[in-house]
């Protein structure tokens, strides 16, 4: 399981890019794996689950949201779960 948290860097409909500060570590070891679930707490307190679909660059993953992305904004904290959506 990834021990670092990320930040939303871009939202395009149901597609969300999440930036992780790898702090110079090997990105392959710290970035969430493909199909791993990530969670983000919306400003209204509800939790949105998303799934990693692609690694883009050395520090960013592209995800697909499992619900509406209305109300999300850049720089919200994202937490990897360490497992796929069940």
DRENPA-3360 file (N, C-alpha, C; in nm, 2 decimals, always signed):
BEGIN
1 = XXXXXXXX = +0.08/-0.12/+0.00/+0.00/+0.00/+0.00/+0.09/+0.12/+0.00 ~ +0.05/+0.22/-0.08/+0.12/+0.34/-0.09/+0.10/+0.42/+0.05 ~ +0.21/+0.47/+0.10/+0.21/+0.55/+0.22/+0.19/+0.70/+0.21 ~ +0.19/+0.74/+0.08/+0.18/+0.89/+0.06/+0.04/+0.92/+0.01 ~ +0.01/+1.05/+0.04/-0.12/+1.10/-0.01/-0.10/+1.18/-0.13 ~ -0.20/+1.20/-0.21/-0.19/+1.28/-0.33/-0.28/+1.40/-0.33 ~ -0.28/+1.48/-0.43/-0.36/+1.60/-0.45/-0.42/+1.60/-0.59 ~ -0.55/+1.63/-0.60/-0.61/+1.64/-0.73/-0.54/+1.75/-0.81;
9 = XXXXXXXX = -0.50/+1.72/-0.93/-0.44/+1.82/-1.01/-0.52/+1.86/-1.13 ~ -0.62/+1.78/-1.17/-0.70/+1.81/-1.28/-0.83/+1.73/-1.28 ~ -0.94/+1.79/-1.32/-1.07/+1.72/-1.32/-1.13/+1.75/-1.46 ~ -1.16/+1.64/-1.53/-1.22/+1.65/-1.66/-1.34/+1.55/-1.66 ~ -1.46/+1.60/-1.63/-1.57/+1.51/-1.61/-1.54/+1.40/-1.51 ~ -1.56/+1.27/-1.55/-1.53/+1.16/-1.45/-1.38/+1.12/-1.44 ~ -1.30/+1.19/-1.52/-1.15/+1.16/-1.52/-1.08/+1.26/-1.43 ~ -1.00/+1.20/-1.33/-0.93/+1.29/-1.23/-0.79/+1.25/-1.23;
17 = XXXXXXXX = -0.70/+1.35/-1.25/-0.56/+1.33/-1.24/-0.51/+1.36/-1.09 ~ -0.43/+1.27/-1.03/-0.39/+1.29/-0.90/-0.24/+1.30/-0.89 ~ -0.18/+1.40/-0.84/-0.03/+1.42/-0.83/+0.01/+1.37/-0.69 ~ +0.12/+1.29/-0.69/+0.18/+1.24/-0.57/+0.33/+1.30/-0.56 ~ +0.36/+1.36/-0.45/+0.50/+1.40/-0.43/+0.58/+1.28/-0.39 ~ +0.66/+1.23/-0.48/+0.73/+1.10/-0.45/+0.86/+1.13/-0.37 ~ +0.89/+1.26/-0.35/+1.01/+1.30/-0.27/+1.13/+1.23/-0.31 ~ +1.15/+1.21/-0.44/+1.27/+1.15/-0.49/+1.28/+1.00/-0.49;
25 = XXXXXXXX = +1.17/+0.94/-0.43/+1.17/+0.79/-0.43/+1.13/+0.73/-0.56 ~ +1.16/+0.61/-0.58/+1.12/+0.54/-0.71/+0.97/+0.54/-0.72 ~ +0.92/+0.61/-0.83/+0.77/+0.63/-0.85/+0.70/+0.49/-0.85 ~ +0.76/+0.40/-0.91/+0.70/+0.27/-0.93/+0.66/+0.20/-0.79 ~ +0.74/+0.24/-0.69/+0.72/+0.18/-0.55/+0.62/+0.26/-0.47 ~ +0.60/+0.38/-0.50/+0.52/+0.46/-0.41/+0.38/+0.50/-0.47 ~ +0.38/+0.51/-0.61/+0.25/+0.54/-0.67/+0.15/+0.43/-0.66 ~ +0.02/+0.46/-0.64/-0.08/+0.35/-0.64/-0.07/+0.27/-0.77;
33 = XXXXXXXX = -0.11/+0.14/-0.75/-0.10/+0.05/-0.87/-0.23/+0.07/-0.96 ~ -0.22/+0.02/-1.08/-0.33/+0.02/-1.17/-0.44/-0.06/-1.11 ~ -0.57/-0.01/-1.11/-0.69/-0.07/-1.06/-0.70/-0.05/-0.90 ~ -0.61/+0.02/-0.84/-0.62/+0.04/-0.70/-0.72/+0.15/-0.67 ~ -0.80/+0.14/-0.57/-0.90/+0.24/-0.53/-0.83/+0.35/-0.45 ~ -0.88/+0.47/-0.48/-0.84/+0.59/-0.41/-0.96/+0.66/-0.35 ~ -0.95/+0.73/-0.24/-1.07/+0.80/-0.19/-1.03/+0.95/-0.17 ~ -1.14/+1.03/-0.19/-1.12/+1.17/-0.17/-1.25/+1.22/-0.09;
41 = XXXXXXXX = -1.22/+1.30/+0.01/-1.34/+1.36/+0.09/-1.38/+1.49/+0.02 ~ -1.51/+1.49/-0.02/-1.57/+1.61/-0.08/-1.58/+1.72/+0.02 ~ -1.59/+1.84/-0.02/-1.61/+1.95/+0.07/-1.74/+1.94/+0.16 ~ -1.84/+1.87/+0.11/-1.96/+1.84/+0.19/-1.95/+1.72/+0.28 ~ -1.83/+1.66/+0.29/-1.81/+1.55/+0.38/-1.83/+1.41/+0.32 ~ -1.89/+1.40/+0.21/-1.91/+1.27/+0.14/-1.78/+1.22/+0.08 ~ -1.76/+1.09/+0.07/-1.64/+1.03/+0.02/-1.66/+0.98/-0.12 ~ -1.57/+1.01/-0.21/-1.58/+0.97/-0.35/-1.47/+0.86/-0.37;
49 = XXXXXXXX = -1.51/+0.75/-0.43/-1.41/+0.65/-0.46/-1.37/+0.66/-0.61 ~ -1.25/+0.64/-0.64/-1.20/+0.64/-0.78/-1.10/+0.53/-0.80 ~ -1.08/+0.49/-0.93/-0.99/+0.38/-0.96/-0.88/+0.43/-1.05 ~ -0.76/+0.39/-1.02/-0.64/+0.42/-1.10/-0.65/+0.35/-1.23 ~ -0.64/+0.42/-1.34/-0.64/+0.35/-1.47/-0.51/+0.37/-1.55 ~ -0.43/+0.47/-1.51/-0.30/+0.49/-1.59/-0.21/+0.57/-1.51 ~ -0.08/+0.54/-1.52/+0.03/+0.62/-1.47/+0.07/+0.72/-1.58 ~ +0.07/+0.85/-1.55/+0.11/+0.94/-1.65/+0.23/+1.03/-1.59;
57 = XXXXXXXX = +0.34/+1.02/-1.65/+0.45/+1.09/-1.59/+0.51/+1.01/-1.48 ~ +0.60/+1.08/-1.40/+0.67/+1.02/-1.29/+0.59/+1.03/-1.16 ~ +0.49/+1.12/-1.15/+0.43/+1.15/-1.02/+0.28/+1.16/-1.03 ~ +0.22/+1.12/-1.14/+0.07/+1.15/-1.15/+0.00/+1.02/-1.20 ~ -0.12/+1.00/-1.15/-0.20/+0.88/-1.19/-0.33/+0.94/-1.25 ~ -0.39/+0.88/-1.35/-0.52/+0.91/-1.40/-0.62/+0.81/-1.35 ~ -0.73/+0.87/-1.30/-0.83/+0.78/-1.24/-0.97/+0.81/-1.30 ~ -1.06/+0.71/-1.28/-1.20/+0.73/-1.32/-1.28/+0.73/-1.19;
65 = XXXXXXXX = -1.37/+0.83/-1.18/-1.45/+0.84/-1.06/-1.57/+0.74/-1.07 ~ -1.61/+0.69/-0.95/-1.72/+0.59/-0.95/-1.85/+0.66/-0.92 ~ -1.85/+0.80/-0.91/-1.97/+0.88/-0.89/-1.95/+1.01/-0.95 ~ -2.04/+1.10/-0.94/-2.03/+1.24/-0.99/-1.91/+1.31/-0.93 ~ -1.85/+1.39/-1.01/-1.73/+1.47/-0.96/-1.78/+1.61/-0.93 ~ -1.91/+1.64/-0.93/-1.96/+1.77/-0.90/-1.91/+1.81/-0.76 ~ -1.86/+1.93/-0.74/-1.81/+1.98/-0.61/-1.67/+1.96/-0.58 ~ -1.60/+1.87/-0.66/-1.46/+1.85/-0.64/-1.38/+1.97/-0.69;
73 = XXXXXXXX = -1.26/+1.99/-0.64/-1.18/+2.10/-0.68/-1.03/+2.06/-0.67 ~ -0.95/+2.13/-0.74/-0.81/+2.09/-0.74/-0.75/+2.11/-0.60 ~ -0.65/+2.03/-0.57/-0.57/+2.04/-0.45/-0.64/+1.97/-0.33 ~ -0.76/+1.90/-0.35/-0.81/+1.82/-0.24/-0.73/+1.70/-0.22 ~ -0.71/+1.65/-0.09/-0.63/+1.54/-0.06/-0.69/+1.41/-0.10 ~ -0.61/+1.32/-0.16/-0.65/+1.19/-0.21/-0.57/+1.08/-0.13 ~ -0.64/+0.98/-0.08/-0.58/+0.87/-0.01/-0.59/+0.74/-0.08 ~ -0.48/+0.67/-0.11/-0.48/+0.54/-0.16/-0.53/+0.44/-0.06;
81 = XXXXXX = -0.61/+0.34/-0.10/-0.66/+0.24/-0.01/-0.57/+0.11/+0.00 ~ -0.49/+0.09/-0.10/-0.40/-0.03/-0.10/-0.47/-0.15/-0.16 ~ -0.59/-0.14/-0.21/-0.66/-0.26/-0.27/-0.75/-0.21/-0.38 ~ -0.79/-0.30/-0.46/-0.89/-0.26/-0.57/-1.03/-0.24/-0.51 ~ -1.12/-0.19/-0.59/-1.26/-0.17/-0.55/-1.32/-0.31/-0.55 ~ -1.39/-0.34/-0.44/-1.46/-0.47/-0.42/-1.61/-0.46/-0.42;
% end
